[in-house]
């Protein structure tokens, strides 16, 4: 299967054209943040403040990169569990976010918010952190630097590999993938 190449900023048309199970390569700017940065962004919004980044048509990667070794842009950059951001995700989608990259399941509330906003959830392969780091061409902290690896940062990536896990229509690759195994004989015989 040939990958679908996406260049950021993302568009709603691009998001809606993707289907669960599509393999993509993302190039351009994506943002990084984990739960501590998301919590700060929600606190800023509750005070009526603007976010440090305009997330309209952007993609965010749930990552906690390790420190870069000499000559590297970033250390290992594998995905973190997306469910840790679920409490914040519906509001982030209302801020214009169109894509999220992480690993693991999302709640039904997040999936409904994704469908309402036309957003997509991508999975990055856990255990491939060094390979993923090789796609990162620059990494710059833009806010909350005191959070270290959990800071809000801007990454310029080239051909970042990901799979569409939940599409903008609610198609769920995790559920589809499990269906084929549910058809196996109950005694385990093949």
Rosetta blueprint (number, residue, H / E / L):
1 X L
2 X L
3 X L
4 X E
5 X E
6 X E
7 X E
8 X L
9 X L
10 X L
11 X L
12 X H
13 X H
14 X H
15 X H
16 X H
17 X H
18 X L
19 X L
20 X L
21 X L
22 X L
23 X E
24 X E
25 X E
26 X E
27 X E
28 X E
29 X E
30 X E
31 X E
32 X E
33 X L
34 X L
35 X H
36 X H
37 X H
38 X H
39 X H
40 X H
41 X H
42 X H
43 X H
44 X H
45 X H
46 X H
47 X L
48 X L
49 X L
50 X L
51 X L
52 X L
53 X L
54 X L
55 X L
56 X L
57 X L
58 X L
59 X E
60 X E
61 X E
62 X L
63 X E
64 X L
65 X L
66 X L
67 X L
68 X L
69 X L
70 X L
71 X L
72 X L
73 X L
74 X L
75 X L
76 X L
77 X L
78 X L
79 X E
80 X L
81 X E
82 X H
83 X H
84 X H
85 X H
86 X H
87 X H
88 X H
89 X H
90 X H
91 X H
92 X H
93 X H
94 X H
95 X L
96 X L
97 X L
98 X L
99 X E
100 X E
101 X E
102 X E
103 X E
104 X L
105 X L
106 X L
107 X L
108 X H
109 X H
110 X H
111 X H
112 X H
113 X H
114 X H
115 X H
116 X H
117 X H
118 X L
119 X L
120 X E
121 X E
122 X E
123 X E
124 X L
125 X L
126 X L
127 X L
128 X L
129 X H
130 X H
131 X H
132 X H
133 X H
134 X L
135 X L
136 X E
137 X E
138 X E
139 X E
140 X E
141 X E
142 X E
143 X E
144 X L
145 X H
146 X H
147 X H
148 X H
149 X H
150 X H
151 X L
152 X E
153 X E
154 X E
155 X E
156 X E
157 X E
158 X E
159 X E
160 X E
161 X E
162 X E
163 X E
164 X E
165 X E
166 X E
167 X L
168 X L
169 X L
170 X L
171 X L
172 X E
173 X H
174 X H
175 X H
176 X H
177 X H
178 X H
179 X H
180 X H
181 X H
182 X H
183 X L
184 X L
185 X L
186 X L
187 X L
188 X L
189 X L
190 X L
